[in-house]
Amino acid sequence: MVHFHQEWQRPPAVLSLEANEIHCWVAPLDQPPTILETLAQCLSADERERAAGFYFERHRAQYVAARGILRHLLAYYTRQKPVELRFSYAENGKPALRGNDEVRFNLSHSGDLVLYAFAHCREVGVDLEEVRPLSDLDSLAERSFSPIEVAALHTLPPHQRLSSFFACWARKEAFIKALGNGLSYPLDQFDVSFLPGETTRLLRVLGDPAAPARWQMDALDPAEGYAAALVSDGQGGSLRRWVWDKALIVTG
Ligand SMILES: CC(C)(COP(=O)(O)OP(=O)(O)OC[C@H]1O[C@@H](n2cnc3c(N)ncnc32)[C@H](O)[C@@H]1OP(=O)(O)O)[C@@H](O)C(=O)NCCC(=O)NCCS
């Protein structure tokens, strides 16, 4: 049973996505069978096919939960039926709503949780990472972080290294997910802040000096043992943090 941090709340009965807002949602990936059955009903043929391709039943169920909840949340924001929603996929796999350029979203799953972000007419990227032991933390950092980030990581005492590693990882991943580039984007070509006590922000993007002023970066802290980040296009976005539960299932 995951306990969400207190800034993450049940939403009010009526919720609207205002122009300056970014709504983040967190949900447990392991849903009870009755909920899963309801969520499965709104999946498209290609999503069912993808679900059927998972080797482990738990992974199949988690995929159904993540996609089903996504559809029910999007249905709420678009006032469509979950089953009616159609997705398109950009070159590197980033999903978007087909025929609706206004509601943008992104999602990430790790451990027992799935995290979503929704915004109006602004691109978003989220990443969630379960903080897990890593025997090869230094070599992973060398391969995935910029030289400035690797140097910053080395200034930390051992007990702060693991959580800071995942804070950095989530922020970098959220940035490339906001861009939609996936791993085609060179991870060593931009720097993020991540040291304890530092303000969360994109520090520098090689070849794009305007990027740090353009992209808003926020650390999210949904639950103990997880690192998460949100990157959104444009500064001044106001974050709302919500916890999903079955009462949010759109009926009719
Ligand atoms: C696909 C990728 C965008 C994220 O993958 P990931 O971290 O394994 O998975 P997450 O759970 O965070 O995100 C997966 C979701 O992102 C979305 N997504 C897929 N491709 C995407 C893209 N190019 N851009 C943004 N979002 C994307 C999808 O909704 C996907 O969910 P799905 O399983 O329902 O299709 C890609 O960046 C990747 O493979 N990363 C590998 C991790 C890595 O080496 N990171 C280094 C960071 S320092």
The ligand as an SDF file (V2000), in Angstrom:
LIG
                    3D

 48 50  0  0  0  0  0  0  0  0999 V2000
   10.3300    5.9330  -24.0870 C   0  0  0  0  0  0  0  0  0  0  0  0
   11.0090    6.9250  -23.2220 C   0  0  0  0  0  0  0  0  0  0  0  0
   10.5210    8.2680  -23.6490 C   0  0  0  0  0  0  0  0  0  0  0  0
   10.6570    6.7750  -21.7310 C   0  0  0  0  0  0  0  0  0  0  0  0
   10.7510    5.4780  -21.3440 O   0  0  0  0  0  0  0  0  0  0  0  0
   10.7230    4.9490  -19.8610 P   0  0  0  0  0  0  0  0  0  0  0  0
   11.4350    5.8660  -18.9290 O   0  0  0  0  0  0  0  0  0  0  0  0
   11.2050    3.5660  -19.9410 O   0  0  0  0  0  0  0  0  0  0  0  0
    9.1880    4.8900  -19.4990 O   0  0  0  0  0  0  0  0  0  0  0  0
    8.1690    5.8780  -18.7970 P   0  0  0  0  0  0  0  0  0  0  0  0
    7.3060    5.0430  -17.9770 O   0  0  0  0  0  0  0  0  0  0  0  0
    8.8000    7.0600  -18.1560 O   0  0  0  0  0  0  0  0  0  0  0  0
    7.3260    6.4620  -20.0270 O   0  0  0  0  0  0  0  0  0  0  0  0
    6.6370    5.6400  -20.8710 C   0  0  0  0  0  0  0  0  0  0  0  0
    5.4890    6.4180  -21.4620 C   0  0  0  0  0  0  0  0  0  0  0  0
    5.9770    7.5990  -22.0710 O   0  0  0  0  0  0  0  0  0  0  0  0
    5.2230    7.8610  -23.2510 C   0  0  0  0  0  0  0  0  0  0  0  0
    6.1990    7.9720  -24.3390 N   0  0  0  0  0  0  0  0  0  0  0  0
    6.6290    7.0390  -25.2150 C   0  0  0  0  0  0  0  0  0  0  0  0
    7.5420    7.5830  -26.0510 N   0  0  0  0  0  0  0  0  0  0  0  0
    7.6740    8.8760  -25.6880 C   0  0  0  0  0  0  0  0  0  0  0  0
    8.4540    9.9690  -26.1870 C   0  0  0  0  0  0  0  0  0  0  0  0
    9.3010    9.8390  -27.1990 N   0  0  0  0  0  0  0  0  0  0  0  0
    8.3450   11.1680  -25.5610 N   0  0  0  0  0  0  0  0  0  0  0  0
    7.5090   11.3330  -24.5330 C   0  0  0  0  0  0  0  0  0  0  0  0
    6.7370   10.3360  -24.0310 N   0  0  0  0  0  0  0  0  0  0  0  0
    6.8240    9.1300  -24.5950 C   0  0  0  0  0  0  0  0  0  0  0  0
    4.2280    6.7210  -23.4340 C   0  0  0  0  0  0  0  0  0  0  0  0
    2.9790    7.1550  -22.9440 O   0  0  0  0  0  0  0  0  0  0  0  0
    4.7680    5.6430  -22.5350 C   0  0  0  0  0  0  0  0  0  0  0  0
    3.7350    4.9270  -21.9180 O   0  0  0  0  0  0  0  0  0  0  0  0
    3.1150    3.5870  -22.5420 P   0  0  0  0  0  0  0  0  0  0  0  0
    3.8710    2.4800  -21.9040 O   0  0  0  0  0  0  0  0  0  0  0  0
    1.7180    3.6240  -22.1290 O   0  0  0  0  0  0  0  0  0  0  0  0
    3.2650    3.6550  -24.0030 O   0  0  0  0  0  0  0  0  0  0  0  0
   12.5240    6.9550  -23.5130 C   0  0  0  0  0  0  0  0  0  0  0  0
   13.0300    8.1720  -23.0670 O   0  0  0  0  0  0  0  0  0  0  0  0
   13.3490    5.8620  -22.9510 C   0  0  0  0  0  0  0  0  0  0  0  0
   13.3620    4.7510  -23.4190 O   0  0  0  0  0  0  0  0  0  0  0  0
   14.1160    6.1300  -21.9230 N   0  0  0  0  0  0  0  0  0  0  0  0
   15.0390    5.1170  -21.3330 C   0  0  0  0  0  0  0  0  0  0  0  0
   15.5900    5.5050  -20.0310 C   0  0  0  0  0  0  0  0  0  0  0  0
   16.9670    6.2090  -20.0260 C   0  0  0  0  0  0  0  0  0  0  0  0
   17.9910    5.7150  -20.4660 O   0  0  0  0  0  0  0  0  0  0  0  0
   17.0080    7.4210  -19.4380 N   0  0  0  0  0  0  0  0  0  0  0  0
   18.1760    8.1760  -19.1860 C   0  0  0  0  0  0  0  0  0  0  0  0
   17.7950    9.3880  -18.3600 C   0  0  0  0  0  0  0  0  0  0  0  0
   19.1630   10.1830  -17.6700 S   0  0  0  0  0  0  0  0  0  0  0  0
  1  2  1  0
  2  3  1  0
  2  4  1  0
  2 36  1  0
  4  5  1  0
  5  6  1  0
  6  7  2  0
  6  8  1  0
  6  9  1  0
  9 10  1  0
 10 11  2  0
 10 12  1  0
 10 13  1  0
 13 14  1  0
 14 15  1  0
 15 16  1  0
 15 30  1  0
 16 17  1  0
 17 18  1  0
 17 28  1  0
 18 19  1  0
 18 27  1  0
 19 20  2  0
 20 21  1  0
 21 22  1  0
 21 27  2  0
 22 23  1  0
 22 24  2  0
 24 25  1  0
 25 26  2  0
 26 27  1  0
 28 29  1  0
 28 30  1  0
 30 31  1  0
 31 32  1  0
 32 33  2  0
 32 34  1  0
 32 35  1  0
 36 37  1  0
 36 38  1  0
 38 39  2  0
 38 40  1  0
 40 41  1  0
 41 42  1  0
 42 43  1  0
 43 44  2  0
 43 45  1  0
 45 46  1  0
 46 47  1  0
 47 48  1  0
M  END
$$$$
